[in-house]
């Protein structure tokens, strides 16, 4: 049986609000929340807790998806990469420099694209954009 889970794309205006919405919807019944990390989002989709506990497959109804796509688009992604490159940042500078160059040249993926790539790696999760 397919479980339906809906997120409201109008609640997503930046990276922080993406994770707020994901936690609001997916972490129902849990006493903890996932942090703002693509790795954490990927781990969440493996299931085992929250709204995905016991689900064999999921239809993710993404209402107002175009709003989310724009909110997590080029500018937000560029700011995200620049933050990772800031002095004192513990992140892999070479990796984020390459990602920034690719983004600015029109070849790189946005944060929204990265989210969709992660979801695509989970064959039990199907996105239905609305």
N, C-alpha and C positions, 0 to 999 in steps of 0.2 A: 504494500500500500504506500502511496506517495503522500508525504506530509507537505502541506503548504505553509510557507513562512513568508510574511510580507514585511518589507521595509519601505519607509517613506523617504524617497529621494529628496523631497523638499526640506527635510531635516538635516541634510548633508550640505554644508556650506564651506567646509574645509576639512583637512585631515582629522583634526580633533573631533569634529562633529560626526564624521564617518564612524569612528570608533564608539562614540556615544550611542549612535543609532544601532550599531551592531550589538553592543552590550545590552541595550534596551530590549532588543528583539531576541537575540540568541542566548543570552545568559539568564533567562527567566528561571527562577528557583535556585540560582547559585548564590553563594555568599561572597563571591569574588568576581572580578571583571578581567577581561583580557586587556593588555596594554596596547598602546598605539604602535603596532609593529605588523608589518606584512607577514612576518614569520608566525606571529601569534594568530593572525587571521587564518593563515594556511592551516595551522594546527587545529583551530576551532572547527574547520570544515571536515576534519576526520571524524568528528562526532564523539559521542561518549558522555556528553554532559550538556546541561542546558536544554534548549529547544531541540537540539539534534539527538538527544539521548534516545536510543532505541529506534531511530528512523533508518529505514533501509534506503530510501531515496527521498530527495527534497526538491520541490519546485519553489524556487526563490522568486517571489513576485516582487519585482523592484518597481514600485510606483514612482512616477516622476523621475525616471531614469535619466532623461536628458538634463535635468537640473543638476543631478549628481555628476554626470559626465563633464559638464561645464565647470562645476565647482572644484572638481579634482583634475582639471585640465592643465594646460601648459603653464599658466602663471603660478598656480599652487605647486605644481611639480618643480618648477624652476626654483621657487623659494625653498622648498624642501631640500633640494640638492645643495643650494647655497648654504643652508644651515648645516648640512653634513660636512661642508668644506670650511666652516668657520674655524678660526684659530682655537686650538685646544680641543677640537672635536675628536673623539676617540674612534671615529669611523674610518673605513678604508678610503682615503682621499683619492687614490688613483681610480678606484671603481667609480666614485661619484663624479670625478672630473670627466671620465669617459661617458657616463650617463648624461651629464650636463651638456657636453659637446654634441652628443647624439640628439638630445632633445632640441637644442638650439638650431641644429641643422635640419630638423624635420624628420629625422630617422628614429628618434628615441620614443619610448613609451611614456605616457603620462601616468600619474598615480592611478587614475581610473583604469587605464589599460592594464597596469600591473595587477590590480584587483581582479579584473576579468580574466587575466591569464591564470591567476591562482585558482579561480573558480573552475576554469576549464580543465585544470589538472585533477579535478574531483568529479569523476564520471557519475557519481550518485547525486550530484547537485546540478540542477538545470535552472538557468536564469530565464525568467519571463519578464522582459522589459515592458513597462506600461507607461 
